[in-house]
Amino acid sequence: MSADSTSRPLRPMHRMTFPEAGPPRLSALATGTPVWLVTRYHEVRQVLMDPRFDRQSLKAEGAPPLLVVPNLLDTPDGLLNQDGPTHQLLRGTVQRAFTPRAIARWRPWIASVVETLLDEFATRTQPADIIEGFTRPLPVSVISRLMGLDHADWDRIRDWADHALSGGAHTAGQVGLAMREFGEFSAGLVAERRKEPGDDLVSALVAAGDALGIDERRLVILVLGLVVAGHETTMTALGNIVVHLLTDGREAWARLAEDEETASAAVEQLLRTVPLSEGRVLPGLIRRAVEDVDVGGVTIPAGSVVAVQTNSAGRDPDVFPPLDETDLFAPLPTPTVVFGAGPHHCLGAWLARLELGLALHRLAARFPDLRAEFTPETIEWREGQMTRSPRRLPVSW
């Protein structure tokens, strides 16, 4: 735990408050860099979709620092920090694997992974830790199979991933060492699949990258980023959603068990209701203005750093009903921006939705009387990363 959390219990993520939706206003990052905070739904979408706000210029010479301790998000050659044709080329090597149609074909084996994990979880001594037994191994199992990493050392990969998305839990030296080791692992994986390709995403990426002339460093970082992103978001979201559903959202449990379609509808509301991060490290998705741009009647000058607060946008009263009046199974009036929007919209959004929907439906159906053996005040949190999630959640049934 951090020094901050030892002095007071941290609130569950669904109880967090965020800046109210309003006109763009100046704030500051932890580094002291001035930042324009954009909070209203339509203006968040504007910034994310307008090419005058980009990522690449954040890495330009002389650009202001964003993170106190650099991590994977600071890598100039990463997919996240590319724009225009270079970004389109890199993204195109992997995008076809993550279309809704492609992901729909994975439903049967993802469902089988969910059922296997629940079979094993049901045999555990109660109270049992649902993080260790279900919410953490599910996305790891899925990305392992997708990328052909079933026999990888996932304890090491998890440690590398924690450093890759560190938000203060590690020193710059520790992050640098872990990233070098993670990079060597990814480079070895690329070389192995180039030599002996298989029926997996890494082999497909290597083949596409080689055909398109993508340089080795960018290909290696792309693979590394997919390993991290492929399990981190779903793992974090699922753990935090379970906290909500077994405490304040208990009345939704029986309806989640009804069918997969009902659970999938709830996922959209839950992703809006239960954020991944409280914004300690960065206050939102970061962009930089390459020219003067009017946003909501405010001129954001060229060169300014901008943070779009997607959690605030998801609570914009002009677009969405208040969270305390939200029916988790009601359709949203408009798509959320929890996965971003525009050119950098999260590649794994549909995979995360599928995993969450299957996980919540089958968990509720298998364990209709699942109950928390924790309280919001007793949760030990996984902190110091870009996201926050429970380390363990004891439950009984």
C-alpha positions, -999 to 999 in steps of 0.1 A, spaced: 0 0 0 10 35 -5 16 59 24 -16 77 14 -37 45 16 -24 35 51 -38 67 66 -73 63 51 -92 35 33 -94 41 -4 -129 42 -19 -140 15 -44 -137 28 -79 -174 30 -85 -176 55 -56 -149 78 -70 -158 114 -79 -144 132 -109 -142 168 -122 -177 180 -131 -184 184 -168 -178 220 -178 -158 242 -202 -121 234 -208 -100 247 -179 -63 248 -170 -49 224 -145 -15 208 -140 1 173 -143 21 158 -114 52 169 -133 40 205 -131 33 207 -168 2 228 -175 -27 208 -190 -61 218 -204 -87 195 -188 -116 186 -212 -146 170 -194 -178 174 -215 -188 144 -236 -190 161 -270 -158 181 -265 -140 149 -253 -150 132 -286 -140 164 -305 -104 163 -291 -100 126 -296 -111 127 -332 -96 160 -343 -61 155 -360 -51 189 -346 -47 171 -313 -21 144 -317 1 120 -297 33 122 -317 41 158 -308 41 148 -272 73 131 -278 89 159 -299 121 175 -288 114 200 -261 79 187 -254 70 191 -217 72 160 -194 40 140 -188 51 114 -162 73 117 -132 87 82 -139 86 73 -176 68 40 -185 55 22 -216 33 52 -225 64 73 -230 79 50 -257 81 71 -289 80 41 -312 49 26 -296 16 25 -314 0 49 -290 25 77 -299 22 75 -336 -2 95 -358 -11 96 -395 2 71 -420 27 56 -396 0 49 -371 -24 36 -397 3 12 -409 11 -2 -375 -25 -4 -364 -35 -21 -397 -12 -50 -389 -33 -60 -359 -67 -43 -364 -83 -71 -385 -78 -96 -356 -99 -74 -333 -130 -66 -354 -163 -75 -339 -168 -102 -365 -133 -118 -358 -139 -116 -320 -174 -132 -324 -156 -164 -337 -137 -166 -304 -169 -167 -282 -170 -205 -279 -135 -209 -266 -136 -179 -244 -168 -193 -229 -150 -226 -224 -121 -208 -206 -147 -191 -183 -164 -224 -175 -131 -242 -168 -121 -215 -144 -155 -215 -127 -153 -253 -124 -120 -250 -106 -131 -221 -85 -161 -240 -72 -138 -266 -56 -119 -241 -35 -122 -238 2 -144 -210 13 -140 -181 16 -121 -181 -17 -102 -153 -34 -121 -145 -66 -92 -124 -79 -68 -152 -78 -93 -178 -89 -112 -160 -117 -108 -123 -125 -70 -124 -129 -65 -157 -147 -94 -152 -172 -79 -124 -193 -44 -140 -189 -58 -173 -203 -75 -156 -232 -45 -135 -243 -22 -165 -238 -42 -186 -262 -46 -157 -287 -9 -149 -287 4 -184 -283 18 -178 -248 3 -208 -230 37 -219 -217 51 -185 -209 62 -175 -174 32 -153 -165 46 -144 -131 75 -126 -148 52 -111 -175 29 -97 -148 59 -82 -130 71 -66 -163 36 -54 -170 33 -38 -136 65 -19 -143 54 -11 -179 24 7 -166 39 19 -133 25 51 -119 49 57 -90 54 22 -75 88 18 -91 119 40 -97 130 50 -131 159 25 -128 135 -4 -120 112 5 -148 141 8 -173 155 -27 -163 121 -43 -165 113 -28 -198 147 -40 -212 139 -75 -200 104 -73 -214 118 -60 -247 142 -89 -249 114 -114 -243 93 -98 -270 122 -97 -294 128 -134 -288 91 -141 -294 92 -122 -327 123 -141 -339 108 -174 -328 75 -169 -347 94 -156 -378 113 -188 -378 85 -211 -369 51 -194 -375 20 -207 -359 -17 -201 -358 -15 -171 -334 -16 -134 -333 21 -129 -329 28 -150 -360 3 -130 -380 17 -97 -368 53 -107 -377 42 -119 -412 22 -87 -418 49 -65 -403 76 -80 -425 54 -77 -456 48 -40 -449 84 -33 -440 78 -23 -404 111 -20 -386 120 -45 -359 119 -21 -329 84 -10 -337 72 -46 -343 87 -57 -309 71 -28 -290 38 -36 -307 40 -72 -295 50 -60 -260 21 -35 -259 -4 -62 -269 8 -86 -242 3 -58 -216 -30 -43 -229 -44 -78 -237 -50 -86 -201 -45 -55 -180 -77 -36 -188 -100 -66 -185 -84 -78 -153 -87 -44 -137 -123 -38 -149 -136 -72 -139 -121 -70 -104 -136 -35 -98 -169 -45 -113 -172 -75 -89 -166 -51 -60 -195 -30 -72 -218 -59 -78 -212 -76 -45 -217 -43 -25 -237 -14 -38 -249 -31 -71 -262 -63 -55 -297 -60 -69 -283 -65 -105 -269 -100 -97 -299 -121 -105 -306 -103 -138 -270 -109 -149 -277 -146 -146 -306 -145 -170 -287 -147 -203 -256 -134 -221 -275 -106 -239 -287 -91 -207 -252 -93 -192 -237 -77 -223 -261 -48 -220 -251 -43 -184 -214 -43 -194 -219 -10 -212 -233 7 -182 -208 -9 -158 -179 3 -179 -193 38 -176 -200 34 -139 -168 17 -127 -137 35 -139 -103 19 -143 -83 48 -129 -90 77 -105 -66 99 -125 -37 102 -99 -10 96 -125 -26 113 -155 -60 131 -154 -71 116 -186 -61 106 -222 -34 130 -232 -31 149 -265 -12 180 -277 -26 208 -298 -5 213 -330 -24 246 -337 -49 269 -320 -82 251 -316 -116 262 -303 -131 237 -279 -164 246 -263 -158 283 -268 -123 282 -253 -92 287 -275 -66 261 -267 -33 274 -279 -9 255 -301 16 234 -281 -7 230 -252 -11 196 -235 -47 185 -232 -62 158 -210 -96 144 -219 -114 131 -188 -134 102 -201 -148 94 -167 -163 129 -164 -176 126 -200 -194 94 -190 -212 114 -163 -220 144 -184 -256 153 -172 -264 167 -207 -259 132 -222 -262 105 -195 -286 100 -165 -270 104 -130 -252 72 -119 -275 69 -88 -305 67 -111 -290 45 -137 -306 12 -146 -276 -11 -154 -296 -29 -181 -309 2 -199 -294 9 -233 -271 39 -234 -283 70 -252 -250 73 -270 -217 52 -271 -194 58 -242 -158 71 -246 -144 46 -220 -123 31 -247 -115 64 -264 -126 75 -298 -111 83 -332 -78 69 -346 -66 57 -312 -98 40 -301 -88 9 -281 -81 -20 -303 -92 -45 -277 -125 -29 -269 -147 -56 -284 -126 -84 -268 -129 -68 -234 -167 -64 -238 -170 -101 -248 -149 -113 -219 -167 -92 -194 -201 -101 -206 -194 -139 -206 -176 -137 -173 -204 -118 -155 -232 -138 -169 -217 -172 -161 -204 -162 -127 -238 -150 -117 -255 -181 -131 -231 -205 -115 -230 -187 -81 -265 -171 -76 -258 -166 -39 -222 -153 -42 -215 -130 -13 -187 -107 -3 -165 -117 27 -150 -82 24 -162 -47 29 -151 -16 9 -130 -6 39 -111 -39 41 -101 -42 4 -63 -42 -2 -57 -23 -34 -32 -29 -62 -18 6 -64 11 24 -80 0 16 -115 -19 36 -141 -50 17 -130 -62 6 -96 -79 -28 -87 -83 -51 -57 -54 -75 -49 -78 -100 -34 -115 -104 -28 -126 -132 -5 -161 -145 -13 -184 -173 -3 -214 -190 -18 
